Amino acid sequence: MVNQFPLKLVTFTCILVVAVIWMGGFTRITDSGLGCPDWPGCFGEMVMPTDAGRLAYLQERYPDIHVAAHKGWIEMIHRYIATFLGFLILIVAAIGVQRRSLPGYPTLLSVMLLGLVSLQGAFGMWTVTLKLLPKIVTAHLLGGLIIFSVLLFLRNRLQRFFDGDLAQRKMRPVVLVGVALLFIQIVLGGWVSSNYAGWACPGVWSCAPGAEIQYDFREGFDIFMAVGPNYEGGSLHLEARAAIQMVHRVAALILVLYWVWMLLQLARDSLVRRGQVIHFTGLLVVQVLFGFANVVYAVPDSLAFIHHVLAVLLLYSAWSIAFSTSSLVNEVVYGGIERK
């Protein structure tokens, strides 16, 4: 019997990276990003101090942040899980190198993951040391999404490897465009969150009914903001935050319209399973509803976290559709009919 330990390990690692991304979102949503203002420890220790006297002393020493034991623990738990994830990816890379002589084994992909997680660790450090600089926080989110995507791709490759399917496959461009739009939308959501722009537009169908807002897209999407200030709570003017929020909404509309059109096309040509369509569509509908709820209820932590969780689940569902609708590289289309 073929030892499928690498496949099981990568499957578990996929689950763990989801937990890390969710925990990262929870850390950000609860304003715990500076719960530990140093890195990799927390106030010089590897465990968040909880003694009242010690906390009072730390508050005097760090007057520019709110020192709270629960925030430090949220941040440290995120770091603990992320460290364990890095350790598992190190094992995945080591197995890939060990099995590099096996035809079709995705060694390069396994090793590439190690480089990605190392870079992600650096962005985690910069997130803290640069005091939640929005472009770094957003890049950190993007890095997590890329690692998750590469892990899913690696799992798909390993599944086919152990099934004896060594044929090269390509994903359909129309689906990849949909995945790219979803990536952009999630990153825009991260930009909204890192700039504290979620509450900038209290109106559902417009930014602020009855009020005229001059959107400042230049400031809202300026990636060359000053390095040094503490960005906890945000530093942009209302007009800039409103611009970010409205771009996020418009992008959401484009995303929904594209995916509805694309799924209809794939279903018409019997290229996608009915269950997959229902799964993605259901997640999309619920995500839109929670987006509206966040506007109506001024982005409470619970709804914001659910919105974050659903975004990651949507990305998983999108990649599942991309993998299942892929075709052999040597397939040729004659008059709309695919032949091998």
C-alpha positions in Angstrom: 0.0 0.0 0.0 1.4 3.4 -0.9 2.2 5.6 2.0 -0.1 8.6 1.7 1.2 10.4 4.8 2.2 13.5 2.7 -1.4 13.9 1.5 -2.8 13.5 5.0 -0.2 16.0 6.3 -1.0 18.6 3.6 -4.7 18.1 4.2 -4.2 18.9 7.9 -2.0 21.8 7.1 -4.7 23.2 4.8 -7.1 23.1 7.8 -4.5 24.7 10.0 -3.7 27.6 7.6 -7.5 28.4 7.6 -7.3 28.6 11.4 -4.3 30.9 11.2 -6.1 33.2 8.7 -9.2 33.2 10.8 -7.2 33.9 14.0 -5.4 36.7 12.1 -8.7 38.3 11.2 -9.9 37.9 14.8 -6.7 39.6 16.1 -7.3 42.5 13.7 -11.0 42.8 14.4 -10.6 42.9 18.2 -7.8 45.5 17.9 -5.3 43.0 19.3 -2.6 43.6 16.6 -0.5 45.6 19.1 -1.6 43.5 22.1 2.1 42.5 22.0 4.1 45.5 20.8 7.3 43.5 20.3 8.1 40.4 18.3 8.4 37.4 18.5 7.7 37.6 22.3 5.2 39.6 24.2 6.7 42.4 26.3 10.0 40.5 26.3 8.4 37.2 27.3 7.0 34.3 25.3 3.8 34.3 27.4 1.6 37.3 27.9 2.0 38.6 31.5 -1.3 38.6 33.5 -0.2 39.9 36.8 -2.0 43.2 37.6 1.1 44.9 38.9 3.1 43.9 35.9 0.3 45.1 33.5 0.2 48.5 35.3 4.0 48.8 34.9 3.7 47.9 31.2 1.0 50.5 30.6 3.2 53.2 32.0 6.1 52.0 29.8 3.9 51.8 26.7 1.5 54.7 27.0 0.7 54.8 23.3 -1.1 51.4 23.3 -3.8 49.9 25.5 -2.1 47.1 27.5 -4.6 44.3 28.1 -4.0 40.7 29.0 -6.7 39.3 26.7 -5.4 41.3 23.7 -1.9 40.0 24.3 -3.2 36.4 24.6 -5.1 36.8 21.3 -2.0 38.0 19.5 0.2 35.3 21.1 -2.2 32.5 20.3 -2.2 33.7 16.7 1.7 33.5 16.7 1.7 30.0 18.4 -0.6 28.6 15.7 1.3 30.3 12.9 4.6 28.9 14.3 3.1 25.4 14.3 2.0 25.9 10.7 5.5 26.9 9.7 6.9 23.7 11.4 4.4 21.6 9.4 5.3 23.3 6.2 9.0 22.6 7.0 8.1 18.9 7.2 6.2 19.1 3.9 9.2 20.6 2.2 11.6 18.0 3.7 9.4 15.2 2.5 9.3 16.9 -1.0 13.1 16.9 -1.1 13.2 13.3 0.1 10.9 12.2 -2.6 12.2 14.4 -5.4 13.3 11.3 -7.4 9.7 10.1 -7.7 8.2 11.0 -11.2 5.4 13.5 -10.8 5.9 14.2 -7.1 5.4 18.0 -6.6 8.8 18.7 -4.9 9.2 22.2 -6.2 5.7 23.2 -4.9 6.5 21.7 -1.5 9.8 23.7 -1.2 8.2 26.9 -2.6 5.8 26.8 0.3 8.6 27.0 2.8 9.9 30.2 1.2 6.4 31.7 1.2 5.8 30.9 4.9 9.2 32.4 5.8 8.3 35.6 4.0 4.9 35.5 5.7 6.7 35.4 9.1 8.6 38.5 8.2 5.4 40.3 7.3 4.0 39.2 10.6 6.9 40.8 12.4 6.6 44.0 10.3 2.9 44.2 11.1 3.8 44.7 14.7 7.1 46.6 14.5 5.6 49.1 11.9 2.6 49.6 14.2 -0.2 48.1 11.9 0.9 50.0 8.8 -2.1 49.3 6.5 -0.1 48.2 3.4 1.8 45.7 5.6 -1.3 44.4 7.3 -3.0 43.9 4.0 0.1 42.3 2.5 0.1 39.9 5.5 -3.5 38.9 4.7 -2.6 38.5 1.0 0.3 36.2 2.0 -2.0 34.0 4.0 -4.4 33.7 1.1 -1.5 32.8 -1.2 -0.2 30.2 1.1 -3.7 28.7 1.5 -4.1 28.6 -2.3 -0.7 27.0 -2.9 -1.5 24.4 -0.2 -4.8 23.6 -1.9 -3.0 23.3 -5.2 -0.4 21.0 -3.6 -3.1 18.9 -2.1 -4.8 18.5 -5.4 -1.5 17.5 -7.0 -0.8 15.0 -4.3 -4.3 13.5 -4.6 -3.8 13.0 -8.3 -0.2 11.7 -7.7 -1.4 9.0 -5.4 -4.3 8.1 -7.7 -1.7 7.5 -10.5 -2.9 10.5 -12.5 0.3 12.2 -13.7 -1.2 14.0 -16.7 -0.7 17.7 -16.8 -3.9 19.7 -16.4 -4.8 23.3 -16.9 -7.5 25.4 -15.2 -10.0 27.2 -17.3 -9.2 30.9 -17.7 -12.8 31.9 -17.1 -12.7 30.3 -13.6 -9.2 31.7 -12.9 -10.6 35.2 -13.6 -13.3 34.5 -11.0 -10.7 33.4 -8.5 -8.7 36.5 -9.2 -11.7 38.8 -8.7 -12.4 37.0 -5.4 -8.7 37.5 -4.3 -9.0 41.2 -5.1 -12.2 41.5 -3.2 -10.8 39.9 -0.1 -7.7 42.1 -0.3 -9.9 45.1 -0.6 -11.8 43.9 2.5 -8.4 43.7 4.3 -7.7 47.3 3.1 -11.0 48.4 4.5 -10.3 46.7 7.8 -6.6 47.9 8.2 -7.7 51.5 7.5 -10.8 51.2 9.9 -13.1 52.2 7.0 -15.9 49.7 7.8 -18.0 52.3 9.5 -17.3 55.1 7.0 -20.5 54.7 5.1 -23.6 54.1 7.2 -26.0 54.0 4.3 -26.9 50.7 2.6 -27.5 51.9 -1.0 -25.3 55.0 -0.8 -22.5 56.1 1.5 -24.4 58.5 3.7 -28.0 59.3 2.7 -28.8 63.0 3.0 -25.2 64.0 3.1 -22.7 64.8 0.4 -19.3 63.2 0.7 -16.4 64.1 -1.5 -14.6 60.8 -1.9 -10.8 61.0 -1.6 -9.6 58.0 -3.6 -6.0 59.4 -3.7 -5.6 59.4 0.0 -7.7 56.2 0.5 -5.5 54.2 -1.8 -2.1 55.8 -1.1 0.3 52.9 -0.5 3.1 55.4 0.3 1.7 56.6 3.6 4.3 57.6 6.2 6.0 54.9 8.2 6.3 55.5 11.9 2.9 56.5 13.3 0.7 54.1 15.2 -2.1 53.2 12.8 -4.3 51.5 15.4 -7.7 53.1 15.0 -6.8 54.4 11.5 -5.4 57.8 10.5 -7.3 58.6 7.3 -9.9 61.3 6.9 -13.6 60.3 6.5 -13.6 61.1 2.8 -10.7 58.7 2.2 -12.3 55.9 4.3 -15.6 56.4 2.5 -13.8 56.0 -0.8 -12.3 52.7 0.3 -15.6 51.5 1.5 -17.4 52.3 -1.7 -14.8 50.7 -3.9 -15.1 47.6 -1.8 -18.9 47.6 -2.4 -18.6 48.2 -6.2 -16.0 45.4 -6.4 -18.4 43.1 -4.5 -21.2 43.8 -7.1 -18.8 43.0 -10.0 -17.7 39.8 -8.2 -21.3 38.6 -7.7 -22.4 39.4 -11.3 -19.3 37.6 -12.7 -19.6 34.5 -10.6 -23.4 34.2 -11.3 -22.7 34.5 -15.1 -19.8 32.1 -14.9 -21.6 29.4 -12.9 -24.5 29.6 -15.3 -22.2 29.0 -18.2 -20.4 26.1 -16.6 -23.7 24.5 -15.5 -25.1 24.9 -19.0 -22.1 23.0 -20.4 -22.3 20.4 -17.6 -18.7 21.3 -16.5 -19.5 21.9 -12.8 -21.3 19.7 -10.3 -24.7 20.9 -9.0 -23.5 20.5 -5.5 -20.5 22.8 -6.1 -22.8 25.5 -7.6 -25.1 25.3 -4.6 -22.2 25.4 -2.2 -20.6 28.5 -3.7 -23.8 30.3 -4.4 -25.0 29.7 -0.8 -21.8 31.1 0.6 -22.0 34.1 -1.7 -25.6 34.9 -0.7 -24.8 34.6 3.0 -21.6 36.7 2.6 -23.6 39.5 0.8 -26.2 39.4 3.6 -23.5 39.7 6.3 -22.0 42.6 4.3 -25.3 44.4 4.5 -25.6 43.5 8.2 -22.1 45.0 8.9 -23.3 48.3 7.4 -26.6 48.4 9.2 -25.1 47.5 12.6 -21.9 49.5 12.3 -19.5 46.6 11.9 -19.7 44.8 15.3 -16.8 42.4 16.0 -19.0 39.3 15.7 -20.4 40.2 12.3 -17.1 41.4 11.0 -15.5 38.1 12.0 -18.2 36.0 10.3 -17.7 38.1 7.2 -14.0 37.3 7.4 -14.6 33.6 7.9 -17.0 33.4 4.9 -14.5 35.1 2.7 -12.0 32.3 3.3 -14.6 29.6 2.8 -15.6 31.3 -0.5 -11.9 31.1 -1.6 -11.8 27.4 -0.8 -15.0 26.8 -2.8 -13.7 28.8 -5.7 -10.5 26.8 -5.9 -12.5 23.5 -5.7 -14.5 24.6 -8.8 -11.2 25.6 -10.5 -9.7 22.2 -9.8 -12.8 20.1 -10.8 -13.3 22.0 -14.1 -9.7 21.7 -15.2 -8.9 19.9 -18.4 -5.9 18.0 -19.8 -3.2 20.1 -21.3 -3.3 18.2 -24.6 -7.0 18.6 -25.1 -7.9 20.3 -28.4 -11.2 22.0 -29.1 -12.8 21.3 -32.5 -16.0 23.2 -33.2 -16.7 23.6 -29.5 -16.3 19.9 -28.9 -13.3 18.9 -26.7 -11.3 15.9 -27.9 -8.2 14.2 -26.6 
